Amino acid sequence: MFRVANVEFIPEFRQEESLEFVSMASKIQHVVSNVYKTSSVARLYKQVVISDLSNNDKGGVLVHFWMVFVVPQLKSPAVCEECVGAILRDSVHTSLKNRSSVGYLLGLPVDIDSILVNVVHRSDYTSSGAGSQCVDKLHANLPGASVPLNVYSSWGGVSCHVKLTSVPGSLIRLTVSAFFIEPSDCVSEALTVYDALLPMRGRILHRLCEPVSSSFSIVSTSNVMLLSFRMTNGNKNFRGHFEAIADEVCMSQIETHLDPDITGKIYSPFHPSLLPPQSSCTWKFETPNAVLGVALRFHNYVLKAKGLKGCEHGWWKINEIIFCGSYVGHNTVFRIDDHSPKVEFRCSSRHSVQPFHASYSSYNISQPCPESHFLCSTGLCVEKSRRCDGLDDCQDESDEVFCSRPTKNCDGHSPLHPLFVCNGETDCANGIDEINCTQETTCSAIRYQCSIGSCILKKNAKCDGVRDCQDSSDEADCACGRPSVNKVGSSTGPERIVGGVNSNEGEWPWQVSLHFNGNLYCGASVLSSDWLISAAHCFSKERLSDPRYWSAHLGMLTQGSAKHVAEIRRIVVHEYYNDYTFDYDIALLQLKKPWPPSLGPLVQPICLPSPSHTVTDSHRCWVTGWGYRYEDDKVLPSVLQKAKVSLLSQTDCKKSYGPISPRMLCAGVPSGEQDACRGDSGGPLTCRAPGGGRWFLIGIVSWGAGCGRPNLPGVYTRVNKFTSWIYSHIS
């Protein structure tokens, strides 16, 4: 697409049958064709098709067009996206005198900054909407007037595009009321919303690949939007509407109250709609006097000082200091020690992202928390008595690190520290710490919760062979974590990874090798007959997120000897995954077909830990995978490797790496000689309960500084922080 300047848009340009459209399209077609017929790719160039002429608040005419190239199947690409775009840009001659971005393309005034070229496959723009009531074009003429939009799948399925336009100077708000499809791989069933009138990859606003039952809205950045529907046959449908809305000027002057308990709220632009790219907001605060600052309490968002990398989910400027915003699963408080700060926000994401809101209030700069409270790194204030009680009250463990080892108090005169109570180990000689463990108690993150909602003191009640809950829910869903081979620690040979040895057949029946385009790329673990669990960073890049390129190799000891190779139906990456910090580094993979039960015992699920699950010194923990055997290794091992590791306290982990997330844990040995490495990502860190109990998935291989370096342990995703998220998808 590009913008033709100095040409007035007329309503007839919206009708491709009109003489005005045909005349303008022919003129542009001729110019673009001449550019490529005289270029280095002339022999591959086939044709150009002008599909739409639209207008925006910049004036002129926005041209959407296809260029078709017929490219032989060569080993190296003969036509690259950048090359085709460069040919067009180089053909625009701009004047250096007036410093304008508008130049001339063979006499046509073109804005060089507006040129956008994307490469797509033919399948991305083919339609088969016959009988599906897929309307080709809809226009919203009056701001605020709702235009209904309903699409349903015919018996043959549907693949079609709906183009939405609105009056110049307005934006489009699409409201999705309901979308009934099968959860999919974003290929066979999906709605893709584009910030353009063509399916341009660089202009994707939002993608829906799962059913939607609660209404939400998406806002464009201009007065055009394209909806690309793909639905297989059956009772599939989309219900919603769209409207033209005014561009929001998000700017406000706010006076806070003297009383810190009196709060107001600020919202992201277009709230509660999804936050569109490039949107911005400015808030100017004023507190009653100079000793008071401004406290912003966010629901699921956090601000941190900008590092060397860019801001992925929000760029914030507060009194000339730049901060990056990112999404988290808990509350945070951001305090500004200034009585009249200016807060600027800009959405820095390429796609629409979740809205945010924050409550604001005054606070005493010299004493942010009451005297009896502790100030967390998340900005929250918690009572000092809750420090070092084993509970993450701060949401980032800042109240639980650098705590001295609690005394055992086994004499019974004072309550035992929660760390020792019912953890499965006899910490007191008189056994007082392990009595009355099935006693009902108040619920918290360190207590086991039964299905009926009641909580018991016993931390590791799940699948331990004893019915502890009144409803026996702790022993339900326990066909897991019991390999038929119990020779852990023995080896079939001397081949070592980072301190690893060869595994035995059937020793790790939940271990999966994930192959991308036929090559080992990551590891995973079996959760059920049709679900695997892995690391989000394995699928973070655009092509890596397409399940069609992946295959899962189950029941395998030596590469190439899998008992079952499964195709992937879809990949679910955690919605808060952060590509820079590796926080929320977890993903689920659904298989196209369940693996056959006859594969047991060589294929078997691993047990998921409960949120209260505690690993003690008596647990034996191992990391497994086919990754490299040392940091600079060039050859992958063929036999599955295993290495015994110990879990580190979060305090020791933070001594090695600084502030890590509470959703991470460290494991290794002080010498660094036993560790995971490249190729092991997404694979399991499993720990076995004492006394020959079941194996539980404690961690997922995530990141680390190199492989096997002294005092730099491997960092893993802490699985028990995600138990409810996992069950919400696989149940």
Secondary structure as GFF3:
##gff-version 3
##sequence-region A 1 731
A	DSSP	beta_strand	2	4	.	.	.	ID=ss1
A	DSSP	three_ten_helix	11	14	.	.	.	ID=ss2
A	DSSP	alpha_helix	19	37	.	.	.	ID=ss3
A	DSSP	beta_strand	45	54	.	.	.	ID=ss4
A	DSSP	beta_strand	61	69	.	.	.	ID=ss5
A	DSSP	alpha_helix	81	91	.	.	.	ID=ss6
A	DSSP	beta_strand	93	94	.	.	.	ID=ss7
A	DSSP	beta_strand	102	105	.	.	.	ID=ss8
A	DSSP	beta_strand	108	111	.	.	.	ID=ss9
A	DSSP	three_ten_helix	112	114	.	.	.	ID=ss10
A	DSSP	three_ten_helix	122	124	.	.	.	ID=ss11
A	DSSP	beta_strand	137	140	.	.	.	ID=ss12
A	DSSP	beta_strand	147	152	.	.	.	ID=ss13
A	DSSP	beta_strand	158	166	.	.	.	ID=ss14
A	DSSP	beta_strand	170	180	.	.	.	ID=ss15
A	DSSP	beta_strand	190	194	.	.	.	ID=ss16
A	DSSP	three_ten_helix	201	203	.	.	.	ID=ss17
A	DSSP	beta_strand	204	208	.	.	.	ID=ss18
A	DSSP	beta_strand	216	219	.	.	.	ID=ss19
A	DSSP	beta_strand	224	231	.	.	.	ID=ss20
A	DSSP	beta_strand	237	246	.	.	.	ID=ss21
A	DSSP	beta_strand	251	255	.	.	.	ID=ss22
A	DSSP	beta_strand	264	267	.	.	.	ID=ss23
A	DSSP	beta_strand	280	286	.	.	.	ID=ss24
A	DSSP	beta_strand	292	298	.	.	.	ID=ss25
A	DSSP	beta_strand	301	305	.	.	.	ID=ss26
A	DSSP	beta_strand	315	318	.	.	.	ID=ss27
A	DSSP	beta_strand	321	327	.	.	.	ID=ss28
A	DSSP	beta_strand	332	336	.	.	.	ID=ss29
A	DSSP	beta_strand	342	346	.	.	.	ID=ss30
A	DSSP	beta_strand	357	364	.	.	.	ID=ss31
A	DSSP	beta_strand	373	375	.	.	.	ID=ss32
A	DSSP	beta_strand	381	383	.	.	.	ID=ss33
A	DSSP	three_ten_helix	384	386	.	.	.	ID=ss34
A	DSSP	three_ten_helix	432	434	.	.	.	ID=ss35
A	DSSP	beta_strand	440	441	.	.	.	ID=ss36
A	DSSP	beta_strand	448	449	.	.	.	ID=ss37
A	DSSP	beta_strand	455	456	.	.	.	ID=ss38
A	DSSP	three_ten_helix	473	475	.	.	.	ID=ss39
A	DSSP	beta_strand	501	502	.	.	.	ID=ss40
A	DSSP	beta_strand	511	516	.	.	.	ID=ss41
A	DSSP	beta_strand	519	526	.	.	.	ID=ss42
A	DSSP	beta_strand	531	534	.	.	.	ID=ss43
A	DSSP	three_ten_helix	536	539	.	.	.	ID=ss44
A	DSSP	three_ten_helix	543	545	.	.	.	ID=ss45
A	DSSP	three_ten_helix	547	549	.	.	.	ID=ss46
A	DSSP	beta_strand	550	554	.	.	.	ID=ss47
A	DSSP	beta_strand	564	573	.	.	.	ID=ss48
A	DSSP	beta_strand	587	591	.	.	.	ID=ss49
A	DSSP	three_ten_helix	597	599	.	.	.	ID=ss50
A	DSSP	beta_strand	620	625	.	.	.	ID=ss51
A	DSSP	beta_strand	641	647	.	.	.	ID=ss52
A	DSSP	alpha_helix	650	657	.	.	.	ID=ss53
A	DSSP	beta_strand	664	668	.	.	.	ID=ss54
A	DSSP	beta_strand	684	688	.	.	.	ID=ss55
A	DSSP	beta_strand	695	703	.	.	.	ID=ss56
A	DSSP	beta_strand	714	718	.	.	.	ID=ss57
A	DSSP	three_ten_helix	719	721	.	.	.	ID=ss58
A	DSSP	alpha_helix	723	730	.	.	.	ID=ss59
###
